[in-house]
Amino acid sequence: MKSEDTLREECAVFGVSAREGDAAGMVLNGLLSLQHRGQEGAGIAVLREEGGLQCRKDVGLVGEVFTPAVMETLAGARVAVGHTRYSTTGASIRENTGPFVAEYLTGRIAVAHNGNITNADALRSRLRAEGLYFAASSDSEAAAQLIALCALREGDLTAGIRQAAARLEGAYSLVIAGEGKLFAVRDPNGYRPLCIGRGTAGIAAASESCALEIGGFHDIEDVKPGELLVMENGRLLARDRLPASPSPEGGLCLFEYVYFARPDSVIDGLSVYEARHAMGRILAREQPAEADVVCGVPDSGLEAAAGYSAESGLPLAAGFMKNRYIGRSFIFPTQTQRENAVRLKLNPLSAAVRGKRVVLVDDSIVRGTTSEQIVRSLRAAGAAEVHVRISSPPFRRTCHYGTDIGREETLIANRMPEKAIGPSIGADSLGYISLQGLRQACAGCTTRFCTVCFGE
């Protein structure tokens, strides 16, 4: 289901340097585990020992793009990188899907990127002046071309990546295949997550630790903000610091813990599940409600709902049946279907809510339309009261680093005072977690946070 009132994920990256085995198959498994971060397109590039680089990508889900026949064409390589895409910049077309392949005098590289390069337009103009051609409108392509140009000038890919990083602005977690090696790069602010894991088959880098564990890569550690890691023949060769410095307001996007990441991931030392459960507990203390049951909105509201239930003593009920066969990118052709889209995907369980005062826990309210539809559906299912509790503070500012929040004038917290939002979505009461409470829930994180979207 594609809703204008839904936060959109960034992208996912996964890369493998294998001692043995099929790197492309390992990347495929990783992308399947990271499908939640992007459903618009997917791609895999393999680097063969004889120096050739092969890339296959298309729009669609990972399983749709990479059929058994396609995977056969990518088999046998020991270095591979992959990407699933949600478009923060550029249209949703094949050309804008990663990885992006760029050439320089002595080789070719494939780059997969999660984040948003804020100076991409300026970089693209300068690179065009250097005679470089662009086939897409994605900021990721600008990053790939810049890295290739810097590698040419420096005479070495590692040095080229360092030089390019000094010119990139914004959010970037990169996995790069080139010169027989796998590279992992995280911007100095650490806006987007990136981690590595080791296994008997080799070493891998991924947006989230869950994909590494599922693929048999353990001994997992985070790539620190501002780090460049070099991997070859299934082992870590070197780790280096990037020349750029962090910005005063930069840091890991807090919404990785609230919404984006899978609950079985650990990001910068903190379990996503534990963070969401703590959010629910703190939310119950800050925003109590006289009610009978607690219900979470699937999927990212479930852990916070469990925490709210545990802290408040109210029983936890399964308030909704989720239709998992309607994808996030499903487009409804008529207005009536669009209006019923939430009910098609989330159908209330009348037996659980009929005649009861319900605490409805969700991760966020963006524009308010989806929240209004969910509240309305609970009332239609017989709920006596609906008290909405949100495990993030109100959105007040847009994001320039890869989270598609939208224009500030469309955000409900900018259009009306907080006390008016509850009645506007049909709730009997509304309560948000405080920013201080959210920080407390995520206190176990080893890096600092970006909280610009909350008005800081």
MIGULO-880017 format. One record per residue: residue in one letter; x, y, z of N, C-alpha, C in turn. Coordinates in steps of 0.001 Angstrom, whole numbers, padded with zeros to 6 digits, always signed. Layout:
N
aXYZXYZXYZ ...
This chain:
456
m+000842-001186+000000+000000+000000+000000+000873+001230+000000 k+000620+002143-000889+001391+003367-000952+000537+004497-000423 s+000903+005048+000699+000122+006092+001332+000953+007353+001453 e+000341+008510+001175+001056+009763+001316+001294+010114+002774 d+000663+009390+003692+000823+009662+005110+001726+008637+005775 t+002557+007971+004997+003453+006957+005529+004884+007415+005357 l+005690+007285+006424+007107+007563+006294+007733+006566+005339 r+008611+007060+004485+009251+006197+003504+010670+005871+003953 e+011073+004634+003747+012409+004205+004108+013435+004826+003158 e+014678+004694+003548+015748+005150+002680+016025+004047+001672 c+017111+003332+001841+017455+002214+000978+018194+001205+001823 a+018566+000090+001221+019398-000900+001896+020598-001211+001029 v+021737-001464+001676+022937-001888+000961+023461-003162+001609 f+024074-004004+000778+024665-005254+001264+025825-005589+000343 g+026963-005915+000931+028129-006281+000137+028853-007456+000739 v+029506-008273-000094+030213-009471+000357+031582-009552-000305 s+032580-009866+000502+033877-010328+000009+034036-011751+000510 a+033979-012711-000406+033906-014125-000023+035261-014814-000159 r+035563-015688+000803+036716-016572+000661+036396-017688-000317 e+035164-018117-000222+034699-019203-001085+033194-019040-001249 g+032633-019717-002221+031193-019649-002414+030787-018556-003370 d+029485-018367-003460+028882-017469-004441+028474-016171-003761 a+029211-015091-004004+028938-013812-003345+027571-013263-003732 a+027159-013443-004989+025872-012911-005435+024722-013553-004674 g+024800-014867-004436+023758-015547-003680+023676-015041-002252 m+024825-014742-001658+024842-014192-000301+024218-012804-000274 v+024512-012014-001285+023918-010681-001367+022411-010777-001552 l+021960-011717-002371+020519-011898-002564+019824-012168-001234 n+020386-013073-000437+019793-013364+000865+019759-012118+001747 g+020825-011335+001671+020876-010108+002450+019812-009118+002024 l+019620-008959+000725+018616-008011+000228+017207-008462+000580 l+016958-009760+000550+015642-010259+000950+015358-009910+002409 s+016388-009937+003245+016225-009596+004658+016070-008094+004870 l+016448-007303+003890+016395-005843+004001+015324-005237+003105 q+014412-006073+002616+013390-005590+001690+012547-004470+002299 h+012389-004448+003630+011569-003427+004277+012102-002018+004068 r+013373-001879+003713+013962-000547+003561+013739+000045+002175 g+013226-000729+001250+012979-000204-000087+012348-001241-000967 q+011229-000884-001600+010499-001841-002433+010338-001386-003876 e+011038-000339-004285+010843+000187-005634+011760-000440-006663 g+012909-000916-006236+013842-001518-007178+014931-002249-006434 a+015654-003110-007160+016733-003884-006553+017813-004147-007588 g+019048-004276-007105+020144-004533-008023+021290-005255-007336 i+022054-006024-008114+023259-006698-007647+024341-006537-008707 a+025546-006189-008279+026704-006130-009164+027765-007077-008637 v+028399-007824-009534+029447-008762-009141+030755-008365-009803 l+031834-008590-009058+033179-008288-009537+033892-009617-009717 r+034245-009920-010942+034852-011216-011237+036372-011130-011132 e+037001-012286-010871+038438-012305-010622+039236-011841-011827 e+038698-012045-013021+039417-011592-014217+039267-010092-014454 g+038580-009404-013548+038472-007949-013640+037171-007442-014190 g+036327-008318-014704+035061-007865-015259+034046-007533-014182 l+033138-006614-014484+032084-006220-013552+030751-006349-014259 q+029828-007028-013629+028515-007300-014216+027439-006830-013256 c+026431-006122-013764+025381-005566-012912+024009-005887-013500 r+023115-006368-012655+021720-006590-013032+020836-005854-012036 k+019888-005074-012540+018983-004339-011663+017711-004021-012418 d+016635-003770-011642+015356-003443-012262+014420-002930-011181 v+013290-002374-011585+012258-001989-010635+011539-003246-010159 g+011006-003178-008942+010297-004315-008375+010936-004820-007106 l+010306-005814-006505+010821-006426-005294+012002-007338-005611 v+012796-007635-004593+014011-008432-004791+013690-009758-005464 g+012675-010471-004963+012330-011770-005529+011799-011696-006943 e+011241-010556-007324+010747-010372-008685+011890-010092-009657 v+012868-009318-009208+013982-008934-010074+014960-010095-010254 f+015239-010811-009149+016292-011828-009193+015689-013229-009193 t+015263-013633-010365+014761-014982-010590+015947-015955-010601 p+015689-017259-010484+016791-018225-010575+017609-018082-011853 a+016949-017769-012960+017676-017617-014225+018625-016427-014180 v+018171-015319-013583+019043-014139-013463+020212-014438-012539 m+019960-015117-011434+021033-015406-010485+022101-016300-011097 e+021715-017165-012019+022703-018023-012685+023729-017191-013442 t+023299-016055-013991+024220-015203-014750+025208-014477-013844 l+024910-014392-012548+025776-013669-011612+026627-014612-010767 a+026471-015902-010950+027140-016887-010087+028644-016909-010322 g+029361-017300-009258+030793-017550-009383+031702-016439-008918 a+031184-015247-008676+032031-014136-008254+032249-014182-006748 r+033384-013615-006317+033713-013603-004891+033501-012230-004265 v+033195-011234-005075+032868-009897-004555+031575-009446-005199 a+030621-008985-004379+029341-008518-004910+028770-007458-003981 v+028024-006527-004563+027303-005519-003784+025875-005465-004285 g+024940-005141-003385+023534-005082-003756+022830-003910-003118 h+021613-003661-003623+020876-002468-003233+019384-002716-003380 t+018596-002275-002398+017156-002130-002583+016837-000664-002428 r+015900-000176-003231+015726+001264-003354+014367+001749-002909 y+014385+002806-002135+013261+003730-002026+013762+005068-002520 s+013044+005719-003403+013549+006918-004065+013381+008144-003189 t+014519+008632-002636+014514+009935-001980+014800+011034-003000 t+015564+010715-004044+015748+011632-005163+015656+010823-006445 g+015091+011415-007487+014998+010733-008768+013767+009872-008885 a+013306+009694-010115+012097+008929-010366+012323+007447-010112 s+011219+006719-009912+011284+005285-009655+011374+004542-010985 i+012573+004513-011560+012831+003835-012824+014095+002999-012674 r+014279+002078-013624+015415+001171-013543+016736+001929-013450 e+016878+002998-014239+018146+003723-014292+018540+004329-012948 n+017541+004606-012094+017836+005208-010797+018026+004182-009688 t+017951+002898-010043+018164+001836-009063+019651+001515-008966 g+020142+001260-007766+021530+000886-007590+021716-000611-007760 p+022964-001052-007782+024194-000277-007701+024459+000509-008996 f+025313+001541-008875+025716+002333-010023+027139+001968-010404 v+027325+001737-011694+028642+001363-012223+029284+002588-012844 a+030535+002834-012472+031294+003961-013024+032662+003450-013470 e+033179+004052-014530+034453+003614-015106+035509+004696-014957 y+036761+004252-014809+037905+005148-014912+038997+004408-015673 l+040125+005020-015864+041102+004510-016828+041535+003081-016519 t+041670+002753-015237+042224+001447-014881+041203+000470-014315 g+039922+000820-014344+038973-000128-013809+037541+000377-013780 r+036674-000445-013203+035262-000121-013028+034879-000397-011577 i+033927+000375-011085+033451+000183-009724+031928+000102-009733 a+031382-000553-008715+029937-000582-008497+029675-000032-007099 v+028752+000921-007006+028491+001637-005756+027016+001497-005393 a+026746+001038-004172+025392+001023-003617+025360+002001-002451 h+024292+002790-002387+024252+003939-001471+022932+003990-000718 n+023015+004243+000581+021855+004519+001418+022040+005903+002015 g+021083+006796+001761+021167+008144+002286+020768+009171+001250 n+021244+010379+001415+020907+011462+000494+022068+012446+000437 i+022684+012583-000743+023786+013518-000947+023186+014903-001196 t+023354+015812-000265+022675+017103-000351+023299+018039-001375 n+024547+017834-001748+025172+018680-002775+025293+017945-004105 a+024388+016991-004358+024469+016173-005576+024330+017017-006839 d+023433+017996-006842+023241+018812-008044+024514+019572-008398 a+025163+020149-007388+026399+020885-007637+027495+019945-008119 l+027579+018762-007526+028578+017787-007962+028330+017354-009397 r+027060+017132-009734+026726+016692-011082+027122+017751-012110 s+026898+019006-011799+027268+020087-012730+028780+020135-012935 r+029535+019990-011848+030993+020026-011969+031505+018815-012740 l+030910+017656-012485+031364+016441-013164+031008+016470-014648 r+029866+017051-014986+029524+017203-016406+030550+018094-017097 a+030995+019124-016383+032016+020011-016948+033331+019278-017183 e+033539+018188-016452+034738+017357-016635+034556+016365-017778 g+033348+016353-018393+033087+015466-019508+032405+014166-019144 l+031929+014031-017896+031271+012806-017471+029807+012808-017879 y+029300+011609-018184+027917+011445-018641+027082+010833-017534 f+025834+011304-017408+024919+010779-016402+023701+010178-017090 a+023413+008916-016750+022267+008224-017341+021042+008295-016448 a+021200+008750-015180+020113+008752-014214+020045+010110-013532 s+019049+010270-012659+018897+011508-011897+019133+011284-010411 s+019644+010121-010048+019864+009788-008646+021135+010431-008115 d+021090+010851-006844+022291+011391-006213+023358+010314-006060 s+022951+009050-006009+023909+007954-005873+024820+007855-007086 e+024292+008145-008266+025123+008104-009469+026192+009190-009410 a+025833+010361-008881+026814+011436-008745+027946+011007-007816 a+027601+010309-006726+028628+009822-005807+029540+008816-006495 a+028954+007896-007276+029754+006884-007964+030709+007511-008971 q+030222+008463-009749+031070+009111-010740+032187+009917-010081 l+031870+010555-008952+032894+011322-008242+033980+010395-007712 i+033593+009255-007168+034581+008304-006651+035481+007808-007776 a+034896+007500-008942+035690+007027-010080+036678+008090-010544 l+036228+009338-010614+037117+010423-011044+038264+010613-010054 c+037946+010577-008770+038986+010746-007758+039957+009575-007769 a+039449+008354-008021+040333+007188-008113+041298+007332-009277 l+040798+007854-010396+041664+008099-011551+042764+009093-011210 r+042379+010182-010557+043361+011231-010244+044362+010788-009184 e+043891+009987-008224+044774+009543-007149+045593+008315-007538 g+045136+007605-008590+045832+006399-009008+045585+005206-008117 d+044582+005308-007262+044283+004237-006313+042852+004408-005842 l+042088+003303-005781+040677+003412-005424+040484+003812-003960 t+041263+003255-003059+041112+003614-001649+041346+005099-001449 a+042416+005621-002048+042696+007056-001945+041605+007869-002629 g+041064+007335-003739+039990+008037-004434+038727+008146-003599 i+038402+007069-002865+037222+007111-001992+037412+008159-000901 r+038603+008196-000319+038881+009214+000711+038737+010617+000144 q+039273+010839-001050+039195+012157-001668+037753+012522-001994 a+036973+011567-002497+035574+011836-002824+034769+012147-001569 a+035040+011420-000486+034301+011641+000759+034475+013061+001271 a+035615+013656+001000+035853+015040+001429+034957+016022+000692 r+034407+015601-000453+033549+016493-001256+032070+016150-001158 l+031745+015006-000555+030345+014616-000406+029741+015268+000830 e+028521+015785+000691+027810+016370+001815+026490+015625+002018 g+026064+015506+003261+024807+014833+003553+025031+013451+004126 a+024105+012540+003805+024098+011206+004402+024544+010174+003376 y+025516+009353+003743+025913+008273+002845+026518+007106+003621 s+025865+005962+003492+026470+004679+003826+026638+003947+002506 l+027882+003604+002176+028223+003074+000858+028868+001702+000979 v+028529+000811+000054+029340-000384-000188+029786-000311-001642 i+031076-000556-001852+031699-000340-003153+032503-001576-003523 a+032338-002045-004758+033134-003149-005281+034074-002608-006347 g+035353-002913-006220+036319-002459-007211+037722-002911-006863 e+038551-003117-007894+039947-003528-007726+040070-004801-006883 g+039076-005702-007036+039107-006963-006311+038740-006863-004846 k+038297-005699-004414+038037-005459-003004+036596-005019-002779 l+036183-005100-001508+034919-004562-001046+035226-003437-000064 f+034559-002292-000248+034753-001137+000617+033425-000803+001312 a+033508-000389+002563+032337+000086+003309+032668+001460+003863 v+031777+002420+003614+032023+003808+004008+030783+004365+004699 r+030977+005011+005836+029875+005662+006554+030233+007126+006771 d+029307+008020+006463+029609+009448+006530+029991+009869+007951 p+030690+010995+008096+031198+011405+009417+030121+011638+010466 n+028880+011921+010035+027795+012118+010985+027096+010815+011356 g+027280+009769+010553+026639+008490+010837+025131+008542+010715 y+024617+009300+009742+023166+009451+009596+022474+008102+009378 r+023083+007237+008573+022490+005961+008228+023328+004827+008817 p+022701+003725+009212+023452+002629+009829+024274+001853+008812 l+025318+001211+009294+026152+000328+008481+026951-000555+009433 c+027027-001836+009129+027747-002763+010002+028412-003834+009165 i+029352-004553+009777+030036-005655+009101+029919-006908+009963 g+030015-008062+009304+029985-009329+010003+030908-010319+009330 r+031446-011220+010116+032369-012226+009599+031744-013614+009700 g+032110-014479+008784+031615-015846+008791+032596-016760+008097 t+032271-018031+008054+033171-018983+007406+033326-018700+005916 a+032292-018082+005318+032347-017803+003883+033113-016538+003559 g+033315-015660+004553+034008-014411+004280+033517-013301+005178 i+033441-012109+004622+033043-010922+005378+032003-010155+004576 a+031064-009517+005271+029978-008804+004595+029696-007490+005311 a+029136-006545+004559+028701-005256+005099+027231-005071+004766 a+026462-004501+005699+025017-004389+005500+024468-003183+006230 s+023292-002744+005791+022604-001656+006459+022148-002046+007860 e+021775-003320+008052+021287-003772+009351+021872-005124+009711 s+022064-005327+011006+022691-006554+011487+021826-007788+011253 c+020499-007629+011189+019642-008797+010985+019995-009522+009693 a+020334-008772+008643+020672-009393+007361+021979-010168+007448 l+022911-009706+008270+024170-010429+008448+023938-011723+009204 e+023171-011659+010277+022909-012867+011075+022204-013925+010251 i+021187-013510+009505+020435-014463+008691+021335-015115+007643 g+022319-014368+007149+023220-014894+006134+024396-015676+006684 g+024448-015867+008014+025535-016639+008596+026778-015838+008910 f+026661-014513+008903+027786-013648+009247+027603-013176+010690 h+028536-013552+011540+028451-013218+012956+029623-012302+013323 d+029988-012248+014594+031060-011345+015022+030803-009959+014427 i+029590-009462+014676+029108-008244+014017+029561-006995+014769 e+029962-005986+014033+030314-004694+014624+029867-003578+013691 d+029585-002418+014282+029152-001269+013497+030343-000606+012832 v+030114-000117+011619+031064+000797+011001+030861+002145+011690 k+031896+002695+012264+031761+003940+013008+031561+005116+012041 p+030873+006155+012485+030759+007349+011636+032142+007851+011215 g+032268+008122+009920+033540+008619+009407+034579+007547+009156 e+034178+006265+009079+035127+005187+008834+035068+004690+007400 l+036216+004261+006901+036358+003574+005621+036999+002229+005898 l+036309+001143+005527+036822-000215+005718+037138-000826+004366 v+038271-001515+004295+038718-002177+003074+038770-003683+003333 m+038093-004473+002488+038009-005926+002656+038424-006621+001361 e+039153-007723+001511+039618-008487+000348+039792-009938+000741 n+039433-010836-000179+039582-012271+000046+038923-012725+001350 g+037783-012130+001657+037009-012561+002804+037488-012085+004149 r+038372-011097+004181+038859-010605+005470+039029-009084+005426 l+039063-008508+006619+039233-007062+006749+040710-006721+006617 l+041029-005879+005623+042415-005478+005401+042798-004252+006207 a+041899-003253+006212+042254-001980+006844+041000-001212+007197 r+041128-000356+008204+040078+000602+008517+040744+001950+008708 d+040100+002958+008136+040723+004279+008063+039680+005332+008408 r+040132+006523+008741+039240+007630+009023+039113+008517+007791 l+037896+008984+007525+037669+009904+006422+038175+011294+006793 p+038542+012092+005790+039073+013425+006088+038012+014425+006525 a+036728+014175+006222+035678+015141+006548+035346+015098+008041 s+034784+016202+008552+034402+016319+009958+032887+016318+010088 p+032356+015850+011224+030899+015863+011418+030370+017274+011578 s+029093+017463+011250+028446+018756+011428+027900+018854+012849 p+027644+020055+013347+027194+020214+014736+025869+019519+015027 e+024952+019461+014053+023628+018902+014314+023471+017484+013782 g+024524+016889+013232+024418+015576+012611+024423+014450+013615 g+024024+013268+013161+024019+012064+013986+023094+011032+013388 l+023057+009855+013996+022188+008783+013525+020731+009221+013564 c+019993+008939+012504+018571+009254+012462+017847+008439+013531 l+017182+009119+014470+016479+008436+015550+015367+007532+015032 f+014898+007819+013814+013792+007018+013300+014206+005621+012882 e+015512+005348+012851+015925+003957+012677+015356+003115+013809 y+015399+003620+015018+014871+002885+016172+013351+002934+016243 v+012748+004055+015862+011305+004207+015964+010580+003383+014912 y+011105+003358+013678+010300+002842+012563+011077+002065+011516 f+012199+002594+011024+012794+002059+009812+013357+000649+009963 a+014132+000418+011011+014877-000828+011122+013992-001977+011591 r+014416-003197+011269+013736-004383+011778+014021-004524+013273 p+013048-005014+014054+013267-005121+015496+014357-006107+015887 d+014735-007031+014991+015797-007976+015320+017180-007460+014939 s+017276-006181+014610+018573-005571+014322+019136-004883+015558 v+020455-004758+015585+021161-003961+016586+021912-002876+015831 i+021669-001622+016175+022277-000492+015474+023082+000325+016466 d+024345+000518+016168+025243+001297+017033+025125+000857+018485 g+025138-000452+018685+025184-001027+020010+023856-001166+020722 l+022746-000735+020113+021445-000776+020779+020467-001643+019997 s+019828-002581+020683+018796-003415+020085+017587-002565+019710 v+017133-002696+018486+015952-001952+018045+014730-002384+018841 y+014618-003687+019091+013490-004188+019878+013487-003567+021277 e+014631-003572+021940+014695-003028+023298+014396-001533+023303 a+014864-000813+022280+014583+000620+022208+013091+000873+022064 r+012414+000113+021200+010980+000330+020993+010173-000067+022232 h+010583-001132+022881+009888-001537+024105+010041-000446+025167 a+011247+000119+025277+011477+001204+026233+010661+002440+025879 m+010514+002728+024584+009670+003854+024172+008254+003681+024701 g+007724+002460+024579+006373+002204+025056+006250+002379+026555 r+007236+001917+027301+007207+002084+028760+007231+003556+029144 i+008116+004306+028522+008220+005731+028835+006952+006457+028397 l+006411+006084+027251+005169+006680+026762+004034+006455+027757 a+003972+005263+028359+002927+004975+029350+003073+005851+030579 r+004317+006133+030974+004539+007003+032135+004219+008458+031810 e+004601+008876+030611+004385+010281+030237+002946+010564+029819 q+002309+009582+029155+000971+009798+028585+000047+008644+028990 p-000318+008544+030277-001219+007469+030710-002627+007674+030169 a-003404+006603+030189-004791+006672+029709-005652+005722+030524 e-006894+006158+030798-007889+005281+031411-008481+004418+030301 a-008111+003135+030291-008510+002284+029168-008603+000834+029616 d-009013-000014+028693-009184-001444+028966-008112-002306+028321 v-007674-001933+027105-006681-002730+026387-005717-001807+025647 v-004569-002367+025294-003570-001672+024476-003436-002432+023166 c-003478-001718+022052-003298-002316+020722-002204-001554+019978 g-001314-002284+019318-000291-001669+018488-000673-001717+017032 v-000246-000710+016279-000460-000686+014834+000681-001463+014182 p+000383-002568+013474+001444-003358+012840+002159-002545+011762 d+003478-002730+011560+004286-003614+012387+005097-002831+013426 s+005456-001597+013107+006428-000878+013927+005846-000351+015224 g+004523-000441+015425+003939-000028+016695+003807-001148+017699 l+004119-002374+017312+003838-003529+018171+004742-003590+019394 e+006039-003343+019213+006955-003418+020348+006679-002301+021349 a+006391-001099+020852+006063+000005+021756+004758-000273+022500 a+003798-000904+021823+002543-001269+022481+002793-002269+023600 a+003696-003225+023356+004032-004201+024395+004659-003511+025601 g+005516-002519+025330+006119-001769+026419+005092-000948+027184 y+004159-000347+026463+003093+000439+027107+002249-000474+027999 s+001917-001648+027499+001128-002608+028271+001871-003033+029534 a+003157-003355+029396+003935-003818+030542+004024-002750+031621 e+004181-001503+031227+004330-000415+032191+003002-000034+032819 s+001947-000013+032025+000646+000449+032509-000150-000637+033222 g+000162-001892+032961-000612-002993+033509-001866-003310+032719 l-002120-002583+031639-003273-002855+030786-002971-004057+029895 p-003931-004927+029665-003664-006100+028826-003382-005703+027381 l-002516-006465+026749-002162-006244+025344-003082-007079+024469 a-003709-006464+023482-004615-007174+022573-004130-007013+021137 a-004357-008045+020346-004075-007955+018901-005241-007223+018260 g-005069-005946+018006-006183-005131+017535-006446-005202+016054 f-005477-005715+015276-005612-005682+013821-005133-006990+013210 m-005734-007331+012095-005238-008397+011229-004609-007731+010025 k-003325-008013+009808-002610-007365+008708-002615-008253+007478 n-003002-007674+006341-002923-008367+005059-001518-008182+004507 r-000698-009222+004572+000702-009112+004163+000897-009331+002669 y-000189-009483+001945-000078-009682+000496-000306-008395-000270 i-000508-007297+000462-000591-005980-000170+000703-005271+000151 g+001556-005094-000846+002857-004482-000621+002751-003005-000336 r+003843-002452+000176+003853-001025+000502+003743-000163-000742 s+004133-000700-001890+004096+000095-003111+002824-000132-003917 f+001848-000855-003354+000610-001117-004075-000136+000187-004306 i-000547+000443-005546-001234+001683-005907-002684+001365-006229 f-003610+002001-005523-005024+001763-005727-005546+002679-006833 p-006280+002137-007818-006630+002906-009012-007771+003899-008829 t-008640+003723-007850-009779+004640-007713-009739+005329-006355 q-010437+006466-006266-010464+007227-005032-011101+006419-003903 t-012159+005694-004215-012820+004885-003183-011870+003838-002632 q-011120+003190-003508-010148+002200-003046-009048+002845-002220 r-008611+004042-002621-007581+004724-001852-008085+005065-000460 e-009348+005467-000373-009911+005798+000931-010024+004564+001819 n-010225+003396+001196-010341+002154+001955-009014+001415+002094 a-007919+002056+001668-006627+001369+001609-006181+000880+002974 v-006343+001694+004010-005907+001277+005337-006691+000058+005790 r-008000+000042+005559-008832-001090+005981-008458-002357+005213 l-008057-002207+003953-007659-003373+003168-006391-004004+003735 k-005523-003180+004266-004258-003701+004784-004334-004018+006269 l-005058-003210+007038-005196-003398+008484-006668-003480+008832 n-007161-004669+009105-008564-004846+009451-008691-005059+010957 p-009457-004229+011656-009573-004398+013110-010213-005732+013486 l-009763-006266+014619-010354-007473+015175-011463-007060+016139 s-012690-007134+015674-013824-006657+016474-013901-007356+017822 a-013599-008654+017856-013693-009401+019102-012748-008867+020167 a-011648-008239+019749-010655-007733+020705-010972-006331+021188 v-011723-005539+020409-011904-004119+020749-013358-003740+021016 r-014301-004593+020683-015715-004223+020806-016061-003876+022256 g-016636-002683+022420-017083-002227+023726-015972-001813+024672 k-014727-001738+024183-013587-001458+025065-012965-000099+024781 r-012341+000425+025838-011556+001650+025705-010146+001230+025279 v-009751+001675+024101-008520+001173+023478-007428+002245+023509 v-006244+001857+023954-005045+002667+023742-004402+002182+022450 l-004358+003031+021464-003806+002696+020149-002395+003269+020052 v-001390+002413+019969+000008+002845+019932+000530+002741+018507 d+001060+003849+018003+001656+003882+016666+002984+004618+016750 d+003780+004522+015665+005116+005110+015702+005133+006601+015400 s+004174+007086+014595+004240+008491+014184+002912+008934+013584 i+002752+010253+013503+001691+010866+012711+002372+011873+011795 v+002194+011708+010494+002848+012602+009542+001861+013674+009075 r+000927+013285+008237-000082+014236+007762-001420+014056+008469 g-001649+012910+009059-002839+012679+009846-003914+011857+009167 t-003855+011696+007852-004940+011008+007143-005004+009526+007494 t-003843+008862+007571-003844+007442+007911-004300+007222+009347 s-003841+008049+010255-004264+007916+011658-005773+008084+011776 e-006326+009038+011045-007774+009245+011083-008518+008009+010593 q-008028+007390+009532-008683+006198+008992-008586+005022+009951 i-007444+004873+010644-007292+003771+011589-008223+003959+012779 v-008299+005185+013288-009206+005455+014407-010647+005185+013994 r-011007+005629+012800-012371+005420+012316-012686+003932+012198 s-011709+003158+011741-011951+001723+011583-012130+001037+012932 l-011405+001489+013955-011584+000921+015291-012977+001229+015836 r-013435+002432+015624-014783+002786+016080-015829+001953+015345 a-015632+001758+014042-016574+000939+013274-016579-000500+013765 a-015441-000945+014334-015350-002306+014867-015925-002411+016271 g-016403-001282+016825-017082-001324+018112-016313-000778+019285 a-015125-000210+019076-014364+000361+020184-015158+001499+020823 a-015223+001493+022161-015976+002528+022871-015214+003840+022894 e-013900+003775+023067-013037+004957+023064-011727+004574+022389 v-011065+005573+021779-009759+005345+021159-008810+006445+021636 h-007791+006035+022384-006789+006960+022910-005477+006694+022174 v-005071+007622+021338-003897+007429+020481-002637+007856+021234 r-001627+006988+021209-000336+007283+021808+000752+007021+020766 i+001669+007982+020642+002667+007968+019571+004068+007882+020165 s+004882+006932+019666+006210+006686+020237+007300+007562+019642 s+006926+008647+018970+007885+009670+018539+007255+011030+018769 p+008052+012085+018930+007502+013433+019065+006875+013905+017753 p+006133+015010+017763+005531+015523+016523+006591+015942+015510 f+006348+015636+014231+007212+016113+013153+006938+017589+012889 r+007999+018394+012915+007831+019827+012675+008679+020330+011509 r+009714+019573+011139+010599+020012+010053+010831+018860+009091 t+011083+019215+007845+011375+018185+006850+012805+017688+007021 c+013132+016596+006348+014460+015987+006452+015167+016089+005104 h+016468+016424+005145+017257+016535+003913+018232+015379+003751 y+018132+014374+004630+019161+013343+004655+018647+011953+004300 g+017482+011860+003683+017047+010568+003166+015734+010054+003698 t+015155+010694+004734+013840+010298+005229+012795+011170+004549 d+011897+010546+003813+010926+011296+003019+009727+011670+003889 i+009882+012739+004671+008804+013219+005529+007831+014087+004742 g+008327+014828+003775+007459+015677+002962+007657+017153+003277 r+006877+017978+002625+006974+019424+002821+006439+019808+004193 e+007063+020798+004800+006689+021176+006163+005243+021644+006251 e+004750+022280+005203+003375+022789+005264+002346+021662+005247 t+002761+020436+004877+001820+019310+004879+001807+018559+006208 l+002761+018817+007085+002854+018103+008350+001774+018606+009306 i+001023+017671+009870-000115+018061+010700+000335+018845+011934 a+001526+018555+012466+002014+019278+013642+002405+020710+013315 n+002566+021016+012030+002811+022395+011613+001529+023116+011252 r+000505+022356+010869-000738+022968+010414-001691+023324+011543 m-001508+022702+012701-002429+022957+013808-001728+022728+015131 p-002202+023344+016214-001609+023103+017524-001815+021659+017954 e-000937+021177+018828-000975+019775+019232-002317+019385+019846 k-002930+020290+020609-004200+019962+021260-005338+019771+020260 a-005150+020264+019028-006192+020117+018011-006017+018868+017156 i-004841+018220+017232-004573+017068+016368-005449+015884+016747 g-005587+015628+018044-006421+014514+018490-007828+014574+017952 p-008561+015693+018171-009905+015785+017601-009927+015671+016085 s-008877+016165+015415-008876+016134+013948-008785+014718+013406 i-008187+013792+014163-008094+012405+013699-009166+011535+014358 g-010036+012154+015135-011154+011434+015735-010834+010701+017018 a-009692+011004+017652-009298+010308+018870-009927+010955+020097 d-010184+010152+021112-010664+010691+022379-009555+011428+023122 s-008330+011008+022924-007172+011731+023448-005971+011364+022606 l-004939+012209+022680-003716+011987+021912-002530+012369+022782 g-001504+011527+022790-000286+011830+023524+000939+011352+022775 y+001943+012225+022703+003230+011889+022079+004271+011654+023175 i+005242+010804+022902+006412+010717+023759+007186+012023+023628 s+007829+012455+024689+008657+013659+024624+009977+013327+023952 l+010656+014344+023425+011967+014116+022840+012942+013627+023902 q+012821+014167+025106+013661+013686+026200+013386+012212+026481 g+012109+011816+026454+011759+010421+026673+012283+009519+025578 l+012220+009980+024324+012739+009192+023204+014247+009024+023329 r+014930+010090+023699+016374+009994+023907+016693+009000+025029 q+015895+009036+026082+016110+008116+027201+015940+006673+026748 a+014932+006405+025908+014695+005053+025415+015850+004557+024554 c+016552+005465+023908+017650+005110+023001+019014+005402+023613 a+019062+005499+024935+020302+005903+025609+021433+004901+025409 g+021128+003667+025071+022168+002664+024882+022923+002783+023575 c+022507+003691+022697+023186+003883+021413+024556+004505+021636 t+025550+004048+020890+026920+004517+021079+027248+005780+020303 t+026331+006255+019457+026579+007472+018690+025542+008528+019056 r+025774+009754+018601+024804+010817+018837+023686+010732+017808 f+022628+011552+018007+021434+011471+017178+021218+012747+016375 c+020533+012575+015238+019973+013701+014491+018501+013823+014858 t+018074+014999+015326+016694+015221+015735+016100+016456+015057 v+016646+016813+013903+016216+018017+013200+014723+017974+012884 c+014195+016792+012505+012786+016712+012098+011836+017009+013255 f+012316+016914+014486+011465+017207+015637+011551+018670+016073 g+012277+019471+015301+012322+020902+015577+013528+021361+016342 e+014472+020471+016622+015687+020877+017326+016665+021556+016385 
